[in-house]
Amino acid sequence: MGPVLNLPVIHLDAHYWQPGWQETPADDWQDYVRDAVKQPHWVMDGNYLSTLGARLSRADTVIYLHCPRWRSYLRVFSRWLRYWHRTRPDMGPGCLEKVDWEFIRWIWRFPEDYQPMLMAELEQQDHPVQIIHLYNRQGTDLFLKNISLPPTN
């Protein structure tokens, strides 16, 4: 979406994960996201509930990709093979592509453990946020084909 809209893209994984898959300390992470959303325009990629409120406070649109588990697993394993022993472009340096049981379990548990919290937070915004739900590749392709920047004031 960033290139389509000519907007900077912020890959949260690239900033959260430090070399060797070390997590950014919580306070530093909150500070980073608060600073990142101060930019006038951006596309942000990532799923971190701990910073969702800060991101939503500055967002005008959320695009929620509904992905069945089998497709998530297929994409994760395809990505793992594609970037075997390398760091993919949307990750921080020193984070070689990996798939572990913790991540496999997180994907499996997402609909039960995380999606309800995410949806509740999306519904409780103080300012209008457009929420776009995309359910399949055709809908996503159609959406990308038809998006454009809103007029500036």
C-alpha positions as CSV (number, residue, x, y, z in Angstrom):
1,M,0.0,0.0,0.0
2,G,2.8,2.4,0.8
3,P,4.1,2.5,-2.8
4,V,0.5,2.7,-4.2
5,L,-0.2,5.8,-2.0
6,N,3.3,7.1,-2.1
7,L,3.5,7.0,1.7
8,P,6.3,5.8,4.0
9,V,5.8,2.3,5.3
10,I,6.7,1.5,8.8
11,H,7.2,-2.3,9.4
12,L,6.8,-2.6,13.2
13,D,8.6,-6.0,13.2
14,A,11.7,-4.2,11.9
15,H,11.7,-1.9,14.9
16,Y,10.5,-4.3,17.6
17,W,12.9,-7.2,17.0
18,Q,16.5,-6.4,17.8
19,P,19.4,-8.5,16.5
20,G,19.1,-12.2,17.5
21,W,15.3,-11.9,17.9
22,Q,15.6,-9.8,21.1
23,E,12.5,-7.9,22.1
24,T,12.7,-4.1,22.4
25,P,12.2,-3.1,26.1
26,A,8.5,-2.1,26.7
27,D,9.2,1.5,27.5
28,D,11.4,2.0,24.4
29,W,8.8,0.3,22.3
30,Q,6.1,2.6,23.4
31,D,8.3,5.6,22.8
32,Y,9.2,4.4,19.3
33,V,5.5,3.9,18.3
34,R,4.4,7.3,19.8
35,D,7.1,9.0,17.8
36,A,6.4,7.0,14.6
37,V,2.7,8.0,14.6
38,K,3.5,11.7,14.8
39,Q,4.4,11.7,11.2
40,P,1.7,13.3,9.1
41,H,1.1,10.3,6.9
42,W,2.1,6.7,7.0
43,V,1.2,3.1,6.4
44,M,2.0,0.8,9.3
45,D,2.4,-2.9,9.2
46,G,2.2,-5.0,12.3
47,N,0.1,-6.6,15.0
48,Y,1.2,-5.4,18.4
49,L,-1.7,-5.0,20.8
50,S,0.5,-3.2,23.3
51,T,0.7,-0.2,21.0
52,L,-2.6,-0.4,19.2
53,G,-4.1,2.5,21.1
54,A,-1.3,4.8,20.2
55,R,-1.6,3.8,16.6
56,L,-5.3,4.1,16.4
57,S,-5.3,7.5,18.0
58,R,-3.5,8.8,14.9
59,A,-4.9,6.5,12.2
60,D,-7.8,7.3,9.9
61,T,-8.0,3.8,8.4
62,V,-7.4,0.3,9.6
63,I,-7.2,-2.5,7.1
64,Y,-7.8,-5.9,8.7
65,L,-6.8,-8.9,6.7
66,H,-8.9,-12.0,7.7
67,C,-6.7,-14.9,6.9
68,P,-7.6,-18.5,7.6
69,R,-5.0,-20.5,9.6
70,W,-4.0,-22.7,6.7
71,R,-3.2,-19.6,4.6
72,S,-1.2,-18.0,7.4
73,Y,0.8,-21.2,7.8
74,L,1.3,-21.5,4.1
75,R,2.6,-17.9,3.9
76,V,4.8,-18.4,7.0
77,F,6.5,-21.5,5.7
78,S,6.8,-20.1,2.2
79,R,8.5,-17.0,3.6
80,W,10.7,-19.2,5.8
81,L,11.9,-21.1,2.7
82,R,12.3,-18.0,0.6
83,Y,14.5,-16.2,3.2
84,W,16.3,-19.3,4.6
85,H,19.3,-18.2,6.6
86,R,18.7,-14.5,5.7
87,T,16.9,-11.5,7.2
88,R,13.9,-10.5,5.2
89,P,13.6,-6.8,4.2
90,D,10.8,-6.0,6.6
91,M,12.7,-7.2,9.7
92,G,15.4,-5.7,11.8
93,P,19.0,-6.6,11.1
94,G,20.3,-9.8,12.6
95,C,16.9,-11.5,12.7
96,L,17.4,-14.5,10.4
97,E,14.1,-15.9,9.2
98,K,12.8,-18.6,11.5
99,V,9.7,-20.6,12.4
100,D,9.4,-21.9,15.9
101,W,6.6,-23.6,17.9
102,E,5.8,-20.4,19.8
103,F,5.0,-18.6,16.5
104,I,3.1,-21.6,15.2
105,R,1.0,-21.7,18.4
106,W,0.5,-17.9,18.2
107,I,-1.0,-18.2,14.7
108,W,-3.2,-21.1,15.8
109,R,-4.5,-19.2,18.9
110,F,-4.9,-15.8,17.3
111,P,-8.6,-16.1,16.5
112,E,-9.4,-17.1,20.1
113,D,-6.8,-15.3,22.2
114,Y,-6.1,-12.0,20.3
115,Q,-8.7,-11.2,17.7
116,P,-11.5,-10.5,20.2
117,M,-9.2,-8.0,22.0
118,L,-8.2,-6.4,18.7
119,M,-11.8,-6.1,17.6
120,A,-12.9,-4.6,20.9
121,E,-10.2,-2.0,20.7
122,L,-11.1,-1.1,17.1
123,E,-14.7,-0.6,18.1
124,Q,-13.9,1.7,21.1
125,Q,-12.2,4.6,19.3
126,D,-12.8,8.2,20.4
127,H,-12.4,9.4,16.8
128,P,-13.7,8.0,13.5
129,V,-11.5,5.3,12.1
130,Q,-12.6,3.6,8.9
131,I,-12.2,-0.1,9.3
132,I,-11.9,-2.1,6.1
133,H,-12.1,-5.9,6.4
134,L,-10.5,-7.9,3.6
135,Y,-11.2,-11.6,3.4
136,N,-9.5,-13.0,0.3
137,R,-7.0,-12.2,-2.4
138,Q,-9.6,-11.0,-4.9
139,G,-11.0,-8.5,-2.4
140,T,-7.5,-7.3,-1.5
141,D,-6.5,-6.9,-5.2
142,L,-9.7,-5.0,-5.9
143,F,-9.1,-2.7,-2.9
144,L,-5.5,-2.0,-3.9
145,K,-6.6,-1.3,-7.5
146,N,-9.1,1.3,-6.3
147,I,-7.3,3.1,-3.4
148,S,-6.1,6.7,-3.7
149,L,-5.0,9.4,-1.3
150,P,-7.8,11.6,0.1
151,P,-7.6,15.2,-0.8
152,T,-5.5,17.4,1.5
153,N,-6.9,20.5,3.1
